[in-house]
Amino acid sequence: MSQTDFIIRSRRVVFPDHVGAASIHIHEGRISYVGGFEEIPTDCEVIDASDDVVMPGLVDTHVHINEPGRTEWEGFETATKAAAAGGVTTLVDMPLNSIPPTTTTDGLSAKLNAAQNKCYVDVGFWGGVVPGNTRELAELYEAGVVGFKCFLVPSGVDEFPHVIEIDLREAMPELTRLGALLIVHAEVPGPIEKAAEQTDSANQYSTFLQSRPRRAEDEAIDLMIRLSREFGTRVHIVHLSSADAVGLIREARAGGVQISAETCPHYLHFAAEAIPSGATEFKCCPPIRESSNREQLWAGLADGTIGIVVSDHSPCPAAMKLRDTGDFLSAWGGIASLQLRLPVMWTEASERGFSLIDLTRWLCSGPARQVGLQERKGLIATGFDADLVIWNPEQTFDVDSSALLHRHKISPYTGETLSGVVQKTFLRGRKIYDGREINGPPTGQFLRR
């Protein structure tokens, strides 16, 4: 038996192929041994979580931290505190909404400088593909970004312009040469521009839903399948909302195209029909769609076409949500949910018969593999970082916005009753959340690909 600093044990430890009783031995921040429930060295500290579930720390690869430049929207300190309280031990920051964006090595350096001594969990970074920056990609990749993101439709911020096919034809051969993953906000402008001709009331959710039709996603995904096949580039579709596109992705994957997809808790929990007039906290792009669409996304998760579920935590100051006017068309689009991904997903997954193993694949090991961290994050196994979350899947709670630790408290989940309460979170063997508050100083590290 290896050296042990302390042990966490439970009768419900989640492994890739089973849930069972085990003792997790931790030494110098890593898992040194996984043994039987009773394999406890003499005089060793034991954290007995027998009645709770022990899972790998969650990995969230789609988070908008917005620092530097728009730190009033969020920030490394508040975002990573919310992550820790939600059982997330690793997150990857998106390349936009900060100023400067992460489209050059100078932009990455600005991020790293801003993050110093502020991160309570480990943090990685995406780079960005924008018109004209193909020459920057190799240097960014060498500097450690985990991959690159582009938009096929205006992003909402001027400093991160969207690309069109001619830009992709320039960038994708370079991405293929590097072996880098391209993640894509998959909506194209044409169907959205056509839909803008409708004149219904702007405070009706149905108006906003009609303004971002499924066809915008479907055409974008069809484009990316075609280009991925042509250039051999690995492509990942972010925040998939249109269930119509699931079949396109499934067929492309079966044909050997290197394409994958994620979706988000809000697309799997909410339904368009139930969103009240003026409730702009529900606005995100692409939009939350109908309940029938939601169930088809769940089917895509069940058959593996959709591989992971990430938060797309995209906060903003409350005033930008325009709750006073309820104008869906003018409000900022983004949902703040970093702290709630685990309970939202367990609430919905357990009702549909999915297991803790499924949940761990979607929230932990799958996202870790997406960004090349599968040898140290996302699993409970010897040699892995001792990133662990202890939580009670039977306990329920009502979401109270005042308990959310991200900077701005507005959330569509406020008042929702969810199952699954995080008790403790450990980052590399150190307890960073104890169910009530964040523990100790920020010790998160910069994760290179």
N, C-alpha and C positions, 0 to 999 in steps of 0.2 A: 504494500500500500504506500502511495506517495506521501510526501510531507503535506501536512494539512494545517492551515491557520484556523479555519472554522468550517462548519458543515451546515448546509441547509437540507432538510429532508421533508418529504411529504409522501403520502400514499397516492397522490395524483400528480406525478411528474410527467410532463408531456415530452415524448420522444417522437421521432419521425414516423414510427410504425406502431407505437402503442402508448398507452397511459398506464403507469404503474408505480408501485412503491419503490423509492430509491433514496439514497443519500448522496448529495453532491458535495464533494470535498474541494475546498477552495484554498489555493496557495498562491500568494503574490499576484493576485488579480486574475488568475486563470483557474479553470476547472482542472484539478490535478488527478481526479479519480471520480468515477461514478460507481457506487456500490449498492449493496442491498440496504434496505431500510435500517437494519440493526447493525450495520458495519460502522461502528463509531469508536474511534480511538479513545483510550482513557484520557481524562482531563482535557478534552477538546470542547470548545464552545459549539453548541448545537442550537440552531434556530429551527424549532419544530413547527412546521407548517402542515401538520397532518391533515387538518380539516380543509385546507385550501389547495388550490392548483398552483403548481410551480411551472412556469413557462420560460423559454428564452426571452430576454428583453426584446421588445418590439423594435422593428426597423421601419422607419417611415422615409421613403425616398422621394417624397413630393411635398416640400414645405417651403413656403415663401416667408423668409425672415425679414427681408426688406431693409436690413442694415448693411452698409451706411446709406445715407441719403434720404431714406423715408423711415427712419427709426421711430418717428411718431406713429407709424402704422403698426409696428411690432418691434423686434429687436432680439439679439442673441440671448440676453438674460431672461426676458419674459418667455420667449418661445421655448427655450430649453428647460425652464422650470415647469412649464405646462406639459412638455414631453415627459419629464420625469414623473410627474403626478399621474400621467396616463400609462405608465409602464413602458414608455419608449426610451430606449437607451442609445439608439443611433438614429440620426436624421440626416437627410441630404437636402441642402438648400438650393432653391431654384436660382437661375442666373439673372432674373429680372425682378423689377420693382425696387431694387436697390439702385443707388446712383454712386459710382458708375455700375453698369451691369457687368456680369462676368463674361465678357466677350473678348477680353484681352488679358494678358498676364498682369498688367497694371490693375485691372479690375479685380482679379483674384487676390492680388496683394492687398488691395483696399479692404476686401472681405476679411482676409486673415488678420490684418491689423485691427479691424473693428471688433473681431471676435475674441481677441486676447483677453483671458481671465474673466470671460463672461459666460462660458458654456458649461452647463450642468450635465450634459450628455455629450457623447462623441458626435462630431459633425463632419460631413463631407460636402463637396460642392459640385454642382453641374456647371459646365461651360455652356456658352450660347452660340448658335449659328444664326448670323444675321447677314444681310446683303453685304458682300465685300470683305468679310473677315476670314476667308478660307486660309490665308497665309498665317493666321494666328492660331489655328487649331492644333497643329503639332506641338507648338510651345506650351499651349494650355494643357494639353494632354500629358506632356512630360512633367509639367508642374503639379500634376496630381488630380485634376478634375476627373470625375468618374465616367463622364460621357458628355453629350451635348444635346441641348434642347433648341427646337425652333418652333415658331408659330407659322401657320398657313393663313392666318387671318390677323388683322390688327390686334396687338396684344393689350392695348389700353394705355400703354406708356410709350412716349415718343422715342425714348432712348433704346428701345428694343423693337426695331421694326420687323415686320413679318417677311418671310421669303416666298418667292413664287418658284415655279418649276425650273426656270433658267438658273436661279440661285442654287437650287438643290443639285442640279446637274454639275455645277462647279464644285460644290462642297462634298457630295457623297463619294466620289472616287477617293478623295483624301481621307474621309472617315473610314472607308474600306481599307485603305492602305494602313491606317493606324490600328485597325481592329476595334474602333470605337463604336459605341452604341449611340444612335440618334433617337432621341425621344421627341415626340411630335404632338403639339396641340393641333388636333385634326379637325378643323373646320375650314372650309374655303368660303371666300366672300360672296360668290355668285348667288347661291340660294338665299343667303341672308339679305343681300341687297334687294332681291325680288320680293322677299317677305316684308320688307320695310314699307311696302305700298299699303299695307293694311292700316286702318285708322281707328281701331278699337281703343277703349280707355286704357291709359297707361298705368292705372293702378290695379288692373286686373291681371292676375298671373297668366291667364290664357293668352293675353296679348303678347307678353314677353315670350312665352313658349312658342307661339307662332312665329316670332321674329328670329328664332334660332332653330330652323327645321332640321329634322333628322338628315335630310338630304345633304346638308352642309357637311355633316360628319361623314356620311357614306361616301360622298365624292372625294373627300380628302383621304379617306382610308384606301379607297380604290387607287388613287394616285400614288400613295406611299407603297402599296403592294407592288404596283407596276415598277416603280423606281428601285425598290429593294431587290426585286427579281433581276432588273437590268444591271445594277451595279454591285450586287452581292453585299449590300450594306445591312448591318443589323439595325432593325427599326422597332421601336416600341411606341404604341399608341397610349398617350396619357388620358386619364379621366374619361374613359369610354362611357358615353351616355346613351347613344343610339343602339338599341338592341338589334336593329336591322343590319348593323355592320358585323354582328357576331358571326354570322354565316360566312361573310366575306373573309374574315380573319381565319376562321376554321378551315375553309377551303384552301386558302393560301398556304397555311401551315402544312396541311396535308400534301401540298404540292412542292414542299421544300423551301418556301420563302421564309427568310429569317425575320419573322414579325411576331411580336408579342403584344399583350395589352393588359392594362390595369383598369380598375374602376374605383369608386370612392364610396364611403359609407352613406353619404347623403343620397346617392342614386339608388342605394339598396334599402334605404329606410323610409324615405318620404315618397309621396306620390303627388303629382301635379293637381289632381282633383281636390286634394285636401288643403292646399295652400290658400290662406285667406287673402282677400283683397288688401293691397297696400303692405303686405308682409314682406318687405324687401330684404329682410335678413335671409330669405330663402334664395335670393338671386345668385346664380353662378353660371359660368359659361364653360362648356355647354350646359343646358338647363336640366333641372330635375324634370323627368318626364312622367308619363302616366303609369298607373299601377301595373297594367299589363306589360309595359316595357320593363318595369322593375323586375317582374318575375322572370322575364326572358334573360335579363342580366344574371340573375341567380342561376339560371340553367347554364349560362356560359361559364360561370364559376364551377358548377358541378362537373362539367365535362372537360375542364381544364383549358378551354379557349381563352378565358380571362384568368391570368395566373396569380395576380396579386391585388390587394386592396390597400390603398394609401389615402392619406387624409386630404391632399390638396389644400392644406391649411393656407388660406389666403385672406388675411384680416385687413381691416382698414379702420380709420377713425369712425366712430358711430355716425357722425354727421354726414359722411359720404354715402351712407345707406339710405338717406332721405326718408326716414320713417315719418317725418312730419307731413310729407306730401304723398308718400307711398308710390312714387313714380318708378316703376320697374325698369323702364327704358333708360332712365338717366342715372339711376343708382349704381354704385360700384358693384361689380359682380365678384363675389368670393365668399366662401364659408369658412369660419374659424372653428376647427374641430379637432385640433391636434391632441387635446387631452382626452377625447371621448371615443377614439376609434375602437378601442378594445370593447367597452361595454355596448356600443351601438352594434358592432358586428356580432358579438355574442348574443345579444337580444334577438336579432333577426336570424342568425344562423341556427341557434338552438331550436327556435320555433319551426324551422324547416328540416330538422333532423340531421344537421351537420354536426361534426364532432370537434372536440378540442384539437385533434390532429389536423383537421381541415383548417381551423382557425390559425394554428401555428404556421402552417404552410403559407397561408395568405398574408399574414401580418409579420412574420419573422424570417423564416428561411427563404421564402421566395423573394422578398425585397433585398435580402442580403446577397443572394445570388445575382440579382439584376445588376448590382453595382460592384461585383467582384469581391465581396467580403465574405464569401461562403466558407472560407477556411478559418474564420475567427468569430463570426457573428451569426445569430439566427438559429443556433442549435445548442442543446445541452449535450456536450460530449467532451471527452478528455482533450485538453489542449486549447479549447475555445476560451475566449474572454468570459469571465464570470459575470455576464450581463443577465440578470434574472428578474422576473416579476412574480410576486406572490399575490394572488387575488382570489376572491370568493365569487364563484359563478352563480351561486344561489341567492346572494344578497342583492336586493334592488335599492334604487335610490331615485329621487326626483332631481333632475338637473337644475341646479341653482346657479345662475350666471355669476353671482358674487364669489362662488368657489372656483371659477375658472381662472387660471393663472396667466393666460396670455393677456396682452396689454389691454385690449378692448373687449368688453364682456358681451357684446351683442352676439346672439347665436340663435339659429332656428331650433336648437335642441332644448332651449330653456323651457322647463316644465314637463319635458318628456320623462317617463318612467323607464329606466333602463336596468338591465340585469348585469351584474359583474362589477365588483368594487375592488379597486387596487388597494392592497394592504401595505406592500413594501416594494421598492425598486432598488436594484443593486447594479452599479456600473463598475465593471472590473473588480468585483468583490467588495466594493464600498457602498454602504447603504446611502442612497441619495434622496429617498422619500420614504416616510414611515407611516403613511396613511393620514397624516395631519399636516405635515409641513416638509419643506425641503431641508435636507440635512447637510451642514458643512459648506465649505467653499466650492466654487466651480472647478471641476477637475477634468472636464471634457477635453478630448484630444481631436486634432485635425486628422481625418482619415483620408489617406491617399488611395487611389484605386489599386 
